[in-house]
Amino acid sequence: MADTGAGENPQAPLTERGARTRERLIAAAREVFEERGFLDTRVAHIARHAKVAYGSFYTYFPSKEAVFLEVADRLFEDMTRPSLGPGADTDSAPGSASASTEPAVRVRRANRAYYEAYRRNAKMMAIIEQVSTFNEEFQEMRRKHRAESVGRSARAIERWQRAGLVDSDLDPEMTARALAAMVDHSLYLWLVQGDDTSDTERLLDTLDALNVRALGLRPTPESP
Protein backbone atom coordinates (compact mmCIF):
# COMPACT_ATOMS: atom_id res chain seq x y z
CA MET A 1 0.00 0.00 0.00
CA ALA A 2 1.29 3.46 -0.86
CA ASP A 3 2.51 5.51 2.08
CA THR A 4 0.65 8.71 1.21
CA GLY A 5 -0.46 11.78 3.06
CA ALA A 6 -3.85 13.41 2.95
CA GLY A 7 -4.54 16.16 0.46
CA GLU A 8 -2.60 17.56 -2.44
CA ASN A 9 1.10 18.26 -2.32
CA PRO A 10 1.71 21.95 -3.02
CA GLN A 11 4.87 23.11 -4.73
CA ALA A 12 7.72 23.38 -2.26
CA PRO A 13 8.45 26.97 -1.24
CA LEU A 14 11.07 28.53 -3.46
CA THR A 15 12.91 30.00 -0.50
CA GLU A 16 16.47 29.21 0.46
CA ARG A 17 15.30 27.60 3.67
CA GLY A 18 12.68 25.54 1.85
CA ALA A 19 15.22 24.37 -0.72
CA ARG A 20 17.60 23.30 2.05
CA THR A 21 14.85 21.38 3.81
CA ARG A 22 13.87 19.60 0.60
CA GLU A 23 17.49 18.63 -0.07
CA ARG A 24 17.80 17.38 3.51
CA LEU A 25 14.72 15.19 3.03
CA ILE A 26 16.12 13.74 -0.20
CA ALA A 27 19.47 12.96 1.44
CA ALA A 28 17.74 11.45 4.47
CA ALA A 29 15.42 9.39 2.26
CA ARG A 30 18.34 7.85 0.41
CA GLU A 31 20.05 6.87 3.66
CA VAL A 32 16.86 5.38 5.10
CA PHE A 33 16.06 3.48 1.89
CA GLU A 34 19.58 2.05 1.88
CA GLU A 35 19.27 1.01 5.52
CA ARG A 36 15.69 -0.32 5.57
CA GLY A 37 14.82 -1.07 1.96
CA PHE A 38 11.89 0.46 0.15
CA LEU A 39 9.05 -1.63 1.57
CA ASP A 40 10.03 -1.17 5.23
CA THR A 41 10.64 2.56 4.96
CA ARG A 42 7.94 4.93 6.23
CA VAL A 43 7.58 8.67 5.87
CA ALA A 44 8.06 8.94 9.63
CA HIS A 45 11.49 7.31 9.32
CA ILE A 46 12.55 9.82 6.65
CA ALA A 47 11.22 12.84 8.54
CA ARG A 48 12.90 11.72 11.76
CA HIS A 49 16.22 11.12 10.00
CA ALA A 50 16.02 14.54 8.32
CA LYS A 51 15.09 16.14 11.66
CA VAL A 52 11.90 17.70 10.30
CA ALA A 53 8.32 17.44 11.53
CA TYR A 54 6.32 14.53 10.10
CA GLY A 55 3.78 16.89 8.55
CA SER A 56 6.51 19.01 6.97
CA PHE A 57 7.46 16.08 4.72
CA TYR A 58 4.18 16.51 2.83
CA THR A 59 5.00 20.13 2.06
CA TYR A 60 7.63 18.80 -0.33
CA PHE A 61 6.53 15.30 -1.34
CA PRO A 62 3.11 13.60 -1.46
CA SER A 63 4.48 10.16 -0.53
CA LYS A 64 7.56 8.07 0.03
CA GLU A 65 7.16 6.90 -3.59
CA ALA A 66 7.61 10.49 -4.76
CA VAL A 67 10.80 11.07 -2.80
CA PHE A 68 12.10 7.68 -3.94
CA LEU A 69 11.57 8.73 -7.57
CA GLU A 70 13.57 11.90 -6.87
CA VAL A 71 16.39 9.91 -5.29
CA ALA A 72 16.39 7.40 -8.16
CA ASP A 73 16.26 10.11 -10.82
CA ARG A 74 19.37 11.74 -9.38
CA LEU A 75 21.09 8.38 -9.14
CA PHE A 76 20.37 7.65 -12.81
CA GLU A 77 21.66 11.10 -13.75
CA ASP A 78 24.92 10.15 -12.04
CA MET A 79 25.01 6.67 -13.58
CA THR A 80 24.12 7.64 -17.17
CA ARG A 81 25.54 11.12 -17.60
CA PRO A 82 27.08 11.77 -21.05
CA SER A 83 30.64 11.21 -19.77
CA LEU A 84 29.82 7.50 -19.29
CA GLY A 85 29.21 4.74 -21.81
CA PRO A 86 30.79 3.85 -25.16
CA GLY A 87 29.62 7.18 -26.61
CA ALA A 88 31.51 9.30 -24.10
CA ASP A 89 32.88 12.52 -25.60
CA THR A 90 31.79 11.50 -29.10
CA ASP A 91 30.28 14.93 -29.73
CA SER A 92 33.62 16.64 -29.27
CA ALA A 93 34.75 18.99 -31.99
CA PRO A 94 37.00 17.49 -34.69
CA GLY A 95 40.63 17.91 -33.79
CA SER A 96 40.00 18.18 -30.05
CA ALA A 97 41.91 15.95 -27.66
CA SER A 98 38.86 13.82 -26.85
CA ALA A 99 37.86 13.53 -30.52
CA SER A 100 41.28 12.10 -31.37
CA THR A 101 41.10 9.42 -28.67
CA GLU A 102 40.82 5.95 -30.16
CA PRO A 103 37.44 4.23 -29.63
CA ALA A 104 38.95 1.26 -27.78
CA VAL A 105 40.49 3.66 -25.25
CA ARG A 106 37.16 5.43 -24.83
CA VAL A 107 35.40 2.14 -24.20
CA ARG A 108 37.93 1.22 -21.53
CA ARG A 109 37.73 4.60 -19.81
CA ALA A 110 33.93 4.61 -19.96
CA ASN A 111 33.69 1.13 -18.45
CA ARG A 112 35.87 2.17 -15.53
CA ALA A 113 33.96 5.40 -14.99
CA TYR A 114 30.71 3.43 -15.00
CA TYR A 115 32.16 0.94 -12.53
CA GLU A 116 33.08 3.76 -10.15
CA ALA A 117 29.58 5.27 -10.49
CA TYR A 118 28.00 1.87 -9.87
CA ARG A 119 30.21 1.30 -6.83
CA ARG A 120 29.15 4.69 -5.40
CA ASN A 121 25.50 3.75 -5.84
CA ALA A 122 25.58 0.00 -5.16
CA LYS A 123 23.34 0.11 -2.09
CA MET A 124 20.64 2.07 -3.89
CA MET A 125 20.96 -0.12 -6.97
CA ALA A 126 19.93 -3.07 -4.79
CA ILE A 127 16.79 -1.16 -3.71
CA ILE A 128 16.11 -0.12 -7.30
CA GLU A 129 16.05 -3.75 -8.41
CA GLN A 130 13.41 -4.37 -5.76
CA VAL A 131 11.20 -1.42 -6.72
CA SER A 132 11.50 -2.10 -10.45
CA THR A 133 9.43 -5.27 -10.02
CA PHE A 134 6.23 -3.45 -9.04
CA ASN A 135 6.30 0.34 -9.57
CA GLU A 136 5.27 1.31 -13.12
CA GLU A 137 6.16 5.01 -12.76
CA PHE A 138 9.63 4.06 -11.66
CA GLN A 139 9.95 1.54 -14.50
CA GLU A 140 9.11 4.29 -17.01
CA MET A 141 11.70 6.66 -15.55
CA ARG A 142 14.30 3.91 -15.64
CA ARG A 143 13.49 3.16 -19.29
CA LYS A 144 13.88 6.85 -20.13
CA HIS A 145 17.36 7.07 -18.62
CA ARG A 146 18.42 3.78 -20.20
CA ALA A 147 17.17 4.92 -23.62
CA GLU A 148 19.17 8.15 -23.36
CA SER A 149 22.35 6.25 -22.48
CA VAL A 150 21.83 3.60 -25.17
CA GLY A 151 21.09 6.33 -27.70
CA ARG A 152 24.42 8.04 -27.04
CA SER A 153 26.26 4.74 -27.40
CA ALA A 154 24.37 3.87 -30.60
CA ARG A 155 25.28 7.25 -32.13
CA ALA A 156 28.94 6.62 -31.25
CA ILE A 157 28.80 3.21 -32.94
CA GLU A 158 27.25 4.81 -36.04
CA ARG A 159 30.07 7.35 -36.20
CA TRP A 160 32.64 4.59 -35.82
CA GLN A 161 30.90 2.67 -38.62
CA ARG A 162 31.09 5.70 -40.93
CA ALA A 163 34.78 5.95 -40.09
CA GLY A 164 35.26 2.30 -41.02
CA LEU A 165 36.19 1.30 -37.47
CA VAL A 166 33.14 -0.90 -36.76
CA ASP A 167 31.49 -3.49 -39.02
CA SER A 168 28.62 -1.84 -40.91
CA ASP A 169 26.51 -5.00 -40.56
CA LEU A 170 26.04 -4.43 -36.82
CA ASP A 171 22.78 -2.83 -35.72
CA PRO A 172 23.97 0.19 -33.67
CA GLU A 173 21.01 0.32 -31.31
CA MET A 174 20.80 -3.41 -30.62
CA THR A 175 24.57 -3.61 -30.21
CA ALA A 176 24.52 -0.72 -27.73
CA ARG A 177 21.67 -2.37 -25.81
CA ALA A 178 23.37 -5.76 -25.65
CA LEU A 179 26.74 -4.40 -24.54
CA ALA A 180 25.13 -2.12 -21.94
CA ALA A 181 23.12 -5.04 -20.55
CA MET A 182 26.25 -7.17 -20.31
CA VAL A 183 28.20 -4.54 -18.40
CA ASP A 184 25.27 -3.50 -16.23
CA HIS A 185 24.29 -6.99 -15.13
CA SER A 186 27.90 -8.04 -14.59
CA LEU A 187 28.41 -5.09 -12.24
CA TYR A 188 25.10 -5.80 -10.51
CA LEU A 189 26.19 -9.36 -9.74
CA TRP A 190 29.66 -8.17 -8.73
CA LEU A 191 28.80 -5.17 -6.56
CA VAL A 192 25.25 -5.84 -5.34
CA GLN A 193 25.06 -9.61 -5.12
CA GLY A 194 28.70 -9.97 -4.08
CA ASP A 195 29.31 -12.59 -6.76
CA ASP A 196 33.11 -12.33 -6.36
CA THR A 197 34.79 -9.06 -5.45
CA SER A 198 38.32 -10.42 -5.20
CA ASP A 199 39.60 -9.44 -8.66
CA THR A 200 37.85 -6.34 -9.97
CA GLU A 201 40.58 -5.45 -12.47
CA ARG A 202 40.30 -8.87 -14.07
CA LEU A 203 36.53 -8.41 -14.46
CA LEU A 204 36.92 -4.92 -15.97
CA ASP A 205 39.65 -6.08 -18.34
CA THR A 206 37.37 -8.88 -19.51
CA LEU A 207 34.42 -6.53 -20.05
CA ASP A 208 36.72 -4.19 -22.01
CA ALA A 209 37.94 -7.03 -24.20
CA LEU A 210 34.42 -8.30 -24.88
CA ASN A 211 33.23 -4.80 -25.83
CA VAL A 212 36.20 -4.12 -28.08
CA ARG A 213 36.03 -7.50 -29.82
CA ALA A 214 32.25 -7.38 -30.24
CA LEU A 215 32.63 -4.04 -32.03
CA GLY A 216 35.65 -5.21 -34.00
CA LEU A 217 37.75 -2.32 -32.78
CA ARG A 218 41.52 -2.35 -32.94
CA PRO A 219 42.93 -2.93 -29.45
CA THR A 220 45.34 -0.32 -28.12
CA PRO A 221 48.08 -0.52 -25.48
CA GLU A 222 45.51 0.84 -22.99
CA SER A 223 42.94 -1.88 -23.78
CA PRO A 224 43.43 -5.64 -23.62
N, C-alpha and C positions, 0 to 999 in steps of 0.2 A: 504494500500500500504506500502511496506517495506520502511523504512527510511534508504536508503543506500547511500554510497558515491561512487564516480567514481573510477574505477580502482581496482586493487587487493590490498589486505591488507597484507603488508609484515610482517614478524615476528617482534614483538616488540624488540627493542634493548636490549641486555642482559647486560646493564649497570646498576649500582646502581640507577642512576637518572631515567633511563627509567623504571625500576621496580617500583620505587616510584610513578612515574606519572601514570603508569598503575593501581596500587593499589588505587591511588586517584580517578581515573575515575570509578573504580568499586564501591568504597564507595559512590561517588557522585551519580552514577546511581541508586544504591539502594535507597538512600534518595529521589531522584526525582521520581522514580517509585512509592514509597510509598505515596508521596505527590500528584502526578498527575494521577497515574494509567498508565498502559502500553500504551494504545491507544493515550493518550494526551501528552505523553512524546516525545520530539524531541532530536536529537543529540545536537542541540544548547543549550537546557536546561542543559543537562549533562555536556557539556564542560564548560558552564558558571559557574555551581555549583562547578566544580572541579578546576576552575580558570586556564583553559588551553585554548589555541587557538582552534577554531572550527576545523580547518584542522588537528590539532595534534591528535584529537580523532581517526582519520582514520589510524594513525600510529599503533594503538593498536587494533582497532576493525573495522570490515568492516561495521557495522550497529548497530542500537540500539538493534536489535534482538540478535546479538552476545554477547553484553555485558549483556543483560538480561539472556542469557543462563549461562554465567559465574556466575552471581549473584545467580541464581536459583541453579546451581550445588553446590555452596558453602553452600547454605541454606540446601539443601538435605543432604550434608555431615554432617552438624550439627544435622539435625533432625533424621538421620538414622544411625549414627555411631554405632559401635558394642556395646557400653556401654548402648544402649537403646533397648527396646523390650524384649519380653519374653525370648529370648535366651541370654540375657546379661550375660557375664562372663562364659558361658557354656563350653568354651574351656580351662578353668583353669585346672591346673594340679591336679590330684587326691590328696586329703589331704590338699590342700590349703584352705585358709579361705573362698574364694569365692566359691570353689567347694563344700564346706560343707554346704553352705547356702541353706535352704529349698526352693524348687521351688515357693511356694506361696509367700514367702518373696521377691524373685527375681521379680516376676510378679508385686508386689506392688511397689517396688523400681523403676522398669523400667517404670511403668505407670506414676509415679510422675516425673521422669527425662524427660520423653517425654512431659508431660504437661508443664514443665518449658521451654523446647526447643520450644514448640509450642507457648507459651506465648511470648518468645523473638522474634519470627518470625511471629507473627500474622498479622501484616500489609502486609508483603510480601506474606503470604499465601493467603490473599484476592486477590492480583494481580495474583498470580499463578492460582487460580481457573478461573480467567478471560482468561488468556492466554491459558490454557489447552483446551479451547473449539475450538481453531482454528489453533494452531501452532503444526504441526506434529513432528518437530525436538524436540521441548520441550516435547511433549507427550512421545516420545521414551526415552528421558533422565529420565523423571519421572518414566516410567515403569522400567527402569534399576535399579534405586535406590530402588523402592518399592520391586522389585524381590530380591535384595540383603538382604533387611531387613526381608522379609517374609522367605527367605531361612534360615537365622540364627535362626528365631523363629521355623521353621519346624524342623530343626536339633535338637533344644533343646527339642521339643516335642517327637521326636524319641528317644532321650536318656532317657527321663522320662518314655516313654513306656517300654524301655528295662529294666529299673529299677523297673517296676511294679507300677509306680506312676500315670500313665495316662492310660486310657482304650485303649487297643490295637486296638479296632474297629474304632477309630477315624482316619481319613485321616490327617496326619500331615500338609501337605501343605494347604489343603482346610481349616483346622481348623485355621492355622496361618493367612491365608488370611481373614477369616471371623472375627476373633478377632481383627486384625489390622484395618479392615474397620470400625468396631464398635467404637473402641477407636478414630480413626482418624476423623470420621465424627462427633462424639459427641463433640470433642474438636473444630472442625471447627464451629459447630453451637454455641458453648459456647463462644469461643474467637473471632471469626470473625463476626458472625451474631449477637452476643450479645443476644443469646437466653434467658439466665438468669444467670448472673454472681454473684448472691447474696450468693451462698452456694457451693463454689468450692469443699470443702472437702467432702461434701455429694455426689457430682457427682463422684469424684475420688474413694471414698469408694465403690460406686455402681459399677463402672467399674471394680474395683479389684474383687469384689464378683462375678460378672458375668464371668470374666475370670477364676477365681479359680474354680467355680462350673462347667463351661463348660468343663474344663479339668479334673474335678473330683479329684482335688488336695485336700490334707488335709489342712484345714485352720490352721493358726498359730496365736499366740497372736498379731502379727504385721499385720495380714490381717483379714478383717471381714469375 
